Structure formats: C-alpha cells, structure tokens
Amino acid sequence: MKGLWAFSVGLCLAQIAEAQVVIKGTIKDNKNNPVAGASISIKDTYDGATSDSSGRYSFKTFEKGIQTIIISFIGYKPYEQQIKLESGSLSVDAVLKQEVTELTAVVLSAGTFEASDRKRAAAVLDPIDIVTTASANGDITGALKTLPGAQQVGESEGLFVRGGTAAETKTFIDGTLVNNFFFTSVPNIAQFGRFSPFLFKGTVFSTGGYSALYGQALSSALILESIDLPDQSSANLGFSVIGINGGYQHLAKNKMSSWGGSYSYTNLAPAFAIIKQRQDYSKAPAYHGADANFRIKTSKTGMLKYYGYYSNNGLAFTTNSIDSLGYLDKFKIHNSNMYHNLSWKENLPNRWKIFLGASYTNNTDDIDAGMQNASKNDVLLSGLEFKKFGVDNEGNYFNGKLVLEKKLKGLSAIRFGSEYNFSN
C-alpha cells in the first residue's frame, strides 16, 4: 500500500514537472554589458523573474501556446518578444536599448515641473504664479526675488543672483536682449519692470546653467516668451482711484492671426494722499503706457510676432539730507521709453529650425537733482556742489539675432548663427 502511494505521488510530480516550462536567458545592453535587476515577465500573468548581477534569469510557468515575454528596466526601452511555450525549456536572450529622453533630470520649481532643454532653469512661472506671489505686487522680478539663489534688495531694481550685481542678470524677450527692462532708477526706491506678466506664456529664470544663446559671464538669465495666438477675441476696460486701463485683442476667424493693443494711465497721488510715504512727493508718480501687437501663424510650425510698447512717466520728491541738517535732497525725473520686438521662428525639413529676431529700444531720461532749504527753495551749499546736477540722456539700442538649429539623435543638437548689437 505504501509503495502504491509513493508511486502515485511520484507520477503526479512527474506530470506537474512535465507541464511546466522553464524560461531562462541573459539580459545585456547594447554595449554587451549585463543588465542586473531587469524585470522579466509573461504578459498578463504573474509569472516572471528578475535578472541577477550577471544578467541571467530563470523561472517556470504553466502557460502554454503563444505568449508574449516582456523585459523592462529603468533607462532602457521595453523589450517584447512572442514565444511559443511547450514542454521542456526555452532560452530567451535580449539586448536592451538605452531610452534617450529629455527627462534626464527633474527639477521641482515654483508652479510647474520642467525638464526640457529650454527650461533648464531654477524656476518656470506662469502669469498666475507671479500675480499671486505675496509681496511681488504683480511684478515679474518681484516674484523671482522670492526664489532660492536670488537676493532681496529693497532699494534698487533688478535681479541680484548669488551675490552678483543687477547688471549681471540679462533679460530676453522672444530670444532678443532687452535694454531698460526696468523703469529708470530712483534713489533708494526699487523700480518695477515695464512689462506685464500676462504678455508672456512662460517666465524662465536661470540662476546658473543656461544656453550659450543668452551670452556668457552672466550670473543669470531671465527668458521671457510672449504668447502666440489668444484663445479668443476679447476686450477689457478698468477703472480705479489711481487710474484707468483698456485693451482689445482680435483673433481672426481662421485662427491664423491676431492683433491688439492696450492703454493705461496711472497716477498715485490719491493713494499717497492717504498712505504717507517716507519721501515728500511734490509730483506723485504718474504713468502713461500703450502697447500694440500682431501675430501671424506662417505655417503649422511657424510664427511671426511683433510687440511694440511706449511709456511716458515722471515724478519728483524730496528727502531729508544726511549731509546737511535742516536741508533736503531734491530729485526729479521724466522718462520716456519705446520698445519694439519682431521675431520669426519656423521648423525646417530634416529636423532643422530657424529663428530670426530683432529688437529696438529708445530711452530718454531728464533728471534734475539738487538741494533745497526747509522752504523748498533751491540752494547751493559750499562743499556740496556735487549734489546739484542735471542729466539729459537719450539712448538707443538695437539687437538682431539669427539662429539655426539642427536636432541630432537623442538629446544632442547643434546651434549656430550670428548676432548684431548697436548702442549709442
């Protein structure tokens, strides 16, 4: 009886062993190196194994017929192969190809994840991120100053990065360098940027690595790209105690082009009458601003964009002089600024791209500084003659750029072109 039982158990085990199929093999990469830790499994089953340090694997399965074996490992393209499972064993060797992807590193930044070449930056902010940042007051650089690597400097405008000066940070709109991005400096008062964050679809701020397209030996680059076509035609009109504004954007019916413009007037006199300032303003800041734009989609991948801007502003104030007790330091400024930007980009055959851009800035400053007595009459004190001066300055700046890009395999690309700068 015992012999019969042992024979029956042995027969069952033999049948089970015959029903199983042993799958084994070796996993290597395209450089013939073993891939350890690769996952091997039969599709839609729980049967599988993991490769050892030499790339070998082995497992058993009861599945029969035509099946699909899947081999995967992080950093490599998934490998699939159809196999026919019968009794006995089956050898399946595989060579995994490295998966080349833009996602070689992920940077957690304010507002979004970015990992592409264009956004190899410390932060990428959309307009809502900027206007909802506490203390930024809707200013682009005001929001960026709250990020790691940027310093808070309350008495001067600009972006100060990792101990560098504001001059070491350059701003680019649609690929071309912007001169006079901020309103003209005023003693001990940081000035805002001239441009609304809603003009741009993305604000890219780099505190270290950035493309050679944006120059060398700079502490950082602020890269702004204007929106392409609006979602729909729109108009807006606003009133407040400190000013008025209005604008219109028209989208063509074929959604291939758009044009628009806006105007705003701001006068801070009502606000300063209620909220006392450290400076005694004889002329509260007043500002006129207007802009215009058009955008034309030249093809499925091409876009021609123009943006023009003009502003006229002025202010005057006095502060207690630290050089002579009982006297005041006077400062008065009138500024006008004009900016034009025209750019075109297009994808060409054979993975080529072309970018052509030009920008022009005209900036005029009329500054009058000096000293006054308590009655606010102009005075000239002996030894302090240097504090009385006037500046009547006009500057012109032109930047033109041509860039050709050839996309190579994987992450590689080669860019070359030319750039022209003129200033006086």
C-alpha positions as CSV (number, residue, x, y, z in Angstrom):
1,M,0.0,0.0,0.0
2,K,2.8,2.4,0.9
3,G,4.6,1.5,-2.3
4,L,1.4,2.3,-4.3
5,W,1.1,5.7,-2.6
6,A,4.7,6.6,-3.3
7,F,4.3,5.6,-6.9
8,S,1.2,7.8,-7.2
9,V,2.9,10.8,-5.7
10,G,5.9,10.4,-8.0
11,L,3.6,10.1,-11.0
12,C,1.8,13.3,-10.1
13,L,5.1,15.2,-9.6
14,A,6.3,14.0,-12.9
15,Q,3.2,15.2,-14.6
16,I,3.5,18.6,-12.9
17,A,7.1,18.9,-13.9
18,E,6.3,17.9,-17.5
19,A,3.5,20.6,-17.6
20,Q,5.9,23.3,-16.5
21,V,8.1,25.2,-18.9
22,V,11.4,26.7,-17.8
23,I,12.3,30.0,-19.4
24,K,15.8,31.3,-19.0
25,G,18.2,33.6,-20.7
26,T,20.6,36.5,-20.3
27,I,19.9,40.3,-20.5
28,K,22.5,42.6,-21.9
29,D,22.7,46.2,-23.1
30,N,23.8,47.4,-26.5
31,K,27.4,47.6,-25.2
32,N,27.3,43.8,-24.3
33,N,27.2,44.6,-20.5
34,P,24.9,42.5,-18.3
35,V,21.8,44.3,-17.0
36,A,21.2,43.5,-13.4
37,G,17.7,43.9,-11.9
38,A,15.8,43.8,-15.2
39,S,12.2,42.7,-14.8
40,I,11.1,39.7,-17.0
41,S,7.5,38.5,-17.1
42,I,4.9,36.9,-19.3
43,K,2.3,39.4,-20.4
44,D,-1.0,39.3,-18.4
45,T,0.4,36.7,-15.9
46,Y,2.2,36.7,-12.6
47,D,5.0,34.5,-13.8
48,G,8.4,36.1,-14.1
49,A,11.8,36.8,-12.5
50,T,14.5,39.4,-12.1
51,S,17.9,39.2,-13.7
52,D,20.9,38.7,-11.4
53,S,24.2,40.6,-11.3
54,S,25.4,38.7,-14.4
55,G,22.2,39.4,-16.3
56,R,20.9,35.8,-16.1
57,Y,17.4,34.8,-15.2
58,S,15.3,31.7,-14.9
59,F,11.7,31.0,-14.0
60,K,9.0,28.3,-14.5
61,T,5.5,28.7,-15.9
62,F,2.4,26.6,-16.6
63,E,1.4,28.8,-19.5
64,K,1.2,27.2,-22.9
65,G,0.9,28.3,-26.5
66,I,1.8,31.6,-28.0
67,Q,2.7,34.2,-25.3
68,T,4.5,37.5,-25.1
69,I,7.5,37.9,-22.8
70,I,8.2,41.5,-21.6
71,I,11.6,42.7,-20.4
72,S,12.0,46.1,-18.9
73,F,14.5,48.2,-16.9
74,I,14.7,51.9,-15.9
75,G,16.6,53.8,-18.6
76,Y,16.0,51.3,-21.3
77,K,13.3,50.8,-23.9
78,P,10.9,47.9,-23.0
79,Y,11.6,44.7,-24.9
80,E,8.8,42.4,-26.1
81,Q,9.0,39.1,-27.9
82,Q,6.5,36.5,-28.9
83,I,7.4,33.0,-27.7
84,K,5.8,29.5,-28.1
85,L,5.6,27.6,-24.8
86,E,5.7,23.8,-25.0
87,S,7.2,21.3,-22.6
88,G,10.8,21.5,-21.7
89,S,12.8,24.7,-21.5
90,L,13.1,27.8,-23.6
91,S,16.0,30.2,-23.9
92,V,15.2,33.9,-24.5
93,D,18.1,36.3,-24.6
94,A,17.6,40.0,-25.0
95,V,19.6,43.1,-25.8
96,L,18.1,46.3,-24.2
97,K,18.5,49.6,-26.0
98,Q,19.0,52.7,-23.9
99,E,16.0,55.0,-23.9
100,V,17.1,58.5,-24.8
101,T,14.7,61.0,-23.3
102,E,14.5,64.7,-22.4
103,L,13.6,63.6,-18.8
104,T,17.2,63.0,-17.7
105,A,16.6,65.2,-14.6
106,V,13.5,66.6,-13.0
107,V,13.6,70.0,-11.3
108,L,10.8,70.9,-8.9
109,S,10.2,74.5,-9.4
110,A,7.6,77.0,-8.4
111,G,4.4,76.4,-10.3
112,T,5.4,73.5,-12.5
113,F,7.8,70.7,-13.4
114,E,10.2,71.4,-16.2
115,A,12.9,69.3,-17.6
116,S,13.4,70.3,-21.2
117,D,16.5,72.0,-22.7
118,R,14.6,75.3,-22.9
119,K,13.8,75.2,-19.3
120,R,17.0,74.0,-17.6
121,A,16.3,76.7,-15.1
122,A,15.8,77.4,-11.4
123,A,12.1,78.4,-11.9
124,V,9.5,78.5,-14.6
125,L,6.5,80.7,-13.6
126,D,3.2,81.3,-15.4
127,P,1.4,84.6,-15.0
128,I,-0.9,83.4,-12.3
129,D,2.1,82.3,-10.2
130,I,3.5,85.8,-10.5
131,V,0.4,87.8,-9.6
132,T,-0.5,85.5,-6.7
133,T,3.0,85.6,-5.1
134,A,2.9,87.6,-1.9
135,S,4.9,90.9,-1.9
136,A,5.5,90.6,-5.7
137,N,2.8,93.3,-6.5
138,G,2.3,91.6,-9.9
139,D,5.8,92.3,-10.9
140,I,7.8,89.6,-12.7
141,T,11.1,90.2,-10.9
142,G,9.3,90.7,-7.6
143,A,8.1,87.1,-7.7
144,L,11.5,85.8,-8.8
145,K,13.2,87.5,-5.9
146,T,11.5,85.1,-3.5
147,L,13.2,82.1,-5.1
148,P,16.4,80.4,-3.9
149,G,19.5,81.9,-5.4
150,A,18.0,85.4,-5.7
151,Q,18.6,88.2,-3.1
152,Q,16.1,90.7,-1.8
153,V,17.4,94.2,-2.4
154,G,14.8,96.7,-1.4
155,E,16.3,100.0,-2.5
156,S,17.4,99.0,-6.1
157,E,15.7,97.4,-9.0
158,G,17.0,94.3,-10.8
159,L,17.7,90.7,-10.1
160,F,20.6,90.0,-7.8
161,V,21.7,86.4,-8.0
162,R,24.2,84.6,-5.8
163,G,26.0,87.8,-4.8
164,G,26.2,89.3,-8.3
165,T,25.1,92.8,-9.3
166,A,21.9,93.6,-11.2
167,A,23.9,94.2,-14.3
168,E,24.9,90.6,-14.4
169,T,21.4,89.5,-15.0
170,K,20.1,89.9,-18.5
171,T,16.5,89.7,-19.8
172,F,15.5,88.3,-23.1
173,I,12.1,88.6,-24.8
174,D,11.4,86.2,-27.6
175,G,15.1,85.5,-27.9
176,T,16.5,89.1,-28.1
177,L,18.1,91.1,-25.4
178,V,16.0,93.8,-23.7
179,N,17.6,97.1,-22.8
180,N,15.9,99.2,-20.0
181,F,13.7,96.3,-18.8
182,F,13.1,98.3,-15.6
183,F,11.9,101.9,-15.1
184,T,14.8,104.3,-14.6
185,S,16.5,104.1,-11.2
186,V,15.3,106.5,-8.5
187,P,17.4,106.9,-5.3
188,N,16.5,104.3,-2.6
189,I,13.3,103.2,-4.4
190,A,13.3,99.9,-6.3
191,Q,11.6,100.3,-9.7
192,F,9.2,97.8,-11.3
193,G,9.6,96.1,-14.6
194,R,7.9,97.7,-17.6
195,F,6.1,94.6,-18.9
196,S,3.0,92.8,-17.7
197,P,3.4,89.1,-16.8
198,F,0.3,88.4,-18.9
199,L,2.2,89.2,-22.0
200,F,4.2,86.0,-21.6
201,K,3.2,82.4,-21.7
202,G,6.2,81.4,-19.6
203,T,8.8,83.1,-17.4
204,V,12.0,81.1,-17.3
205,F,14.6,82.2,-14.7
206,S,18.0,80.6,-14.5
207,T,20.4,81.0,-11.6
208,G,23.2,79.0,-13.2
209,G,23.0,76.9,-16.3
210,Y,21.6,78.4,-19.4
211,S,22.2,78.2,-23.2
212,A,25.1,80.0,-24.8
213,L,22.4,81.7,-26.9
214,Y,22.0,84.1,-24.0
215,G,25.6,85.2,-23.6
216,Q,28.4,84.4,-21.3
217,A,29.8,85.5,-17.9
218,L,26.4,86.4,-16.5
219,S,25.1,85.4,-13.2
220,S,21.7,84.6,-14.5
221,A,19.2,84.9,-17.4
222,L,15.6,85.9,-17.4
223,I,14.0,84.4,-20.5
224,L,10.5,85.6,-21.5
225,E,8.5,84.2,-24.3
226,S,5.4,86.0,-25.4
227,I,2.1,84.3,-26.0
228,D,1.3,83.1,-29.5
229,L,-2.3,83.4,-30.5
230,P,-5.0,84.2,-27.9
231,D,-7.8,81.7,-27.3
232,Q,-10.5,84.1,-28.4
233,S,-11.1,87.8,-29.2
234,S,-11.5,89.9,-26.0
235,A,-11.8,93.4,-24.7
236,N,-11.3,94.9,-21.2
237,L,-11.8,98.2,-19.5
238,G,-10.9,99.0,-15.9
239,F,-11.3,102.0,-13.6
240,S,-9.8,102.6,-10.2
241,V,-9.0,105.5,-7.9
242,I,-5.4,105.6,-9.2
243,G,-6.0,105.1,-13.0
244,I,-7.8,103.6,-16.0
245,N,-6.9,100.9,-18.5
246,G,-8.3,99.3,-21.5
247,G,-7.4,96.8,-24.2
248,Y,-8.6,94.8,-27.1
249,Q,-7.4,91.6,-28.7
250,H,-8.8,90.3,-32.0
251,L,-8.4,86.7,-33.2
252,A,-9.1,86.1,-36.9
253,K,-11.9,83.7,-37.8
254,N,-9.4,81.2,-39.2
255,K,-7.3,81.4,-36.0
256,M,-4.2,82.1,-38.0
257,S,-3.5,85.6,-36.9
258,S,-4.4,88.2,-34.3
259,W,-3.8,91.8,-33.4
260,G,-4.4,94.0,-30.4
261,G,-3.4,96.9,-28.3
262,S,-3.9,98.5,-24.8
263,Y,-3.5,101.7,-23.0
264,S,-3.2,102.6,-19.3
265,Y,-2.9,105.7,-17.1
266,T,-1.8,105.6,-13.5
267,N,-1.5,108.4,-11.0
268,L,-0.5,107.6,-7.4
269,A,-1.4,111.0,-6.0
270,P,-4.8,109.8,-4.5
271,A,-3.0,106.8,-2.9
272,F,-0.1,108.8,-1.5
273,A,-2.6,111.3,0.0
274,I,-3.9,108.5,2.2
275,I,-0.8,106.4,2.7
276,K,2.1,108.6,3.8
277,Q,5.4,107.9,2.2
278,R,9.0,108.4,3.5
279,Q,9.6,110.7,0.6
280,D,7.8,114.0,0.3
281,Y,6.4,114.0,-3.2
282,S,6.0,117.3,-5.0
283,K,4.9,115.3,-8.0
284,A,3.4,111.8,-7.4
285,P,4.4,109.1,-9.9
286,A,2.2,109.4,-13.0
287,Y,2.4,107.0,-15.9
288,H,1.1,106.7,-19.4
289,G,1.6,103.4,-21.2
290,A,0.5,101.9,-24.6
291,D,1.3,98.8,-26.5
292,A,0.4,97.1,-29.7
293,N,0.9,93.6,-31.1
294,F,0.2,91.3,-34.0
295,R,0.8,87.6,-34.5
296,I,0.7,85.6,-37.7
297,K,0.9,81.8,-38.0
298,T,3.0,81.4,-41.1
299,S,2.6,77.6,-41.2
300,K,1.8,74.7,-38.9
301,T,5.1,75.3,-37.0
302,G,6.0,78.9,-37.9
303,M,5.0,82.1,-36.1
304,L,5.7,85.7,-36.8
305,K,5.3,88.0,-33.8
306,Y,5.5,91.7,-33.2
307,Y,5.2,93.7,-29.9
308,G,5.6,97.5,-29.6
309,Y,5.5,99.4,-26.3
310,Y,5.6,103.1,-25.3
311,S,5.6,104.7,-21.9
312,N,5.9,108.2,-20.5
313,N,6.3,108.8,-16.8
314,G,7.6,111.2,-14.2
315,L,7.9,112.0,-10.5
316,A,9.6,114.4,-8.1
317,F,10.3,114.2,-4.4
318,T,12.5,115.4,-1.5
319,T,14.0,113.6,1.4
320,N,15.9,114.8,4.5
321,S,19.6,115.3,3.6
322,I,22.1,113.2,5.5
323,D,24.9,115.6,4.5
324,S,23.5,118.8,6.0
325,L,21.0,119.1,8.8
326,G,17.9,121.1,8.0
327,Y,18.2,120.7,4.3
328,L,16.5,118.5,1.7
329,D,17.8,116.4,-1.2
330,K,15.7,117.0,-4.3
331,F,15.2,114.5,-7.1
332,K,13.0,114.9,-10.3
333,I,12.8,112.7,-13.3
334,H,10.9,112.5,-16.5
335,N,11.3,109.3,-18.6
336,S,10.0,108.1,-22.0
337,N,10.7,104.7,-23.4
338,M,9.9,103.0,-26.7
339,Y,10.5,99.3,-27.4
340,H,9.8,97.2,-30.5
341,N,10.3,93.4,-30.9
342,L,9.9,91.4,-34.1
343,S,10.6,87.7,-34.3
344,W,10.0,84.7,-36.6
345,K,10.6,81.0,-36.0
346,E,10.0,78.0,-38.2
347,N,10.7,74.3,-38.3
348,L,12.5,73.3,-41.5
349,P,12.9,69.9,-43.2
350,N,15.4,67.4,-41.9
351,R,15.0,68.4,-38.3
352,W,16.3,72.0,-38.8
353,K,14.9,75.0,-37.1
354,I,15.4,78.7,-37.8
355,F,14.9,81.7,-35.5
356,L,15.2,85.4,-36.6
357,G,14.6,88.2,-34.2
358,A,15.3,91.9,-33.8
359,S,14.5,94.4,-31.1
360,Y,15.0,98.2,-30.7
361,T,14.8,100.4,-27.6
362,N,14.8,104.1,-27.3
363,N,15.1,105.5,-23.8
364,T,15.1,109.2,-22.7
365,D,15.8,110.5,-19.2
366,D,15.6,114.1,-18.0
367,I,16.9,114.2,-14.4
368,D,17.2,117.2,-12.1
369,A,18.8,116.8,-8.7
370,G,20.0,119.2,-6.1
371,M,19.3,120.6,-2.5
372,Q,16.6,122.7,-1.0
373,N,16.1,124.5,2.2
374,A,13.1,124.0,4.6
375,S,11.0,126.3,2.4
376,K,11.8,124.1,-0.6
377,N,13.8,126.7,-2.4
378,D,16.8,125.6,-4.3
379,V,20.1,126.2,-2.6
380,L,23.8,125.5,-3.4
381,L,25.9,124.8,-0.3
382,S,29.6,125.1,-0.2
383,G,31.3,121.7,-0.3
384,L,28.1,120.0,-1.6
385,E,28.1,121.4,-5.1
386,F,28.4,117.8,-6.5
387,K,24.8,117.2,-5.3
388,K,23.4,119.6,-7.9
389,F,23.4,118.1,-11.3
390,G,21.2,117.5,-14.3
391,V,21.1,114.7,-16.8
392,D,19.5,114.8,-20.2
393,N,20.2,111.5,-21.7
394,E,18.9,109.6,-24.7
395,G,20.0,106.0,-25.5
396,N,19.3,103.8,-28.5
397,Y,19.9,100.0,-28.5
398,F,19.4,97.5,-31.3
399,N,19.8,93.8,-31.1
400,G,19.5,91.4,-34.1
401,K,19.9,87.6,-34.0
402,L,19.8,84.7,-36.4
403,V,20.0,81.1,-35.0
404,L,19.9,77.9,-36.9
405,E,19.4,74.6,-35.1
406,K,20.0,71.0,-36.2
407,K,18.4,68.4,-34.0
408,L,20.7,65.4,-33.7
409,K,19.9,62.0,-32.2
410,G,18.7,61.8,-28.6
411,L,19.4,64.9,-26.6
412,S,22.0,66.4,-28.9
413,A,21.5,69.5,-31.0
414,I,23.9,71.9,-32.7
415,R,23.1,75.6,-32.9
416,F,24.9,78.3,-34.8
417,G,24.2,81.8,-36.1
418,S,25.1,85.4,-35.8
419,E,24.2,88.4,-33.6
420,Y,24.5,92.1,-34.1
421,N,24.4,94.8,-31.3
422,F,24.3,98.5,-31.7
423,S,24.0,101.2,-28.9
424,N,24.7,104.9,-28.5
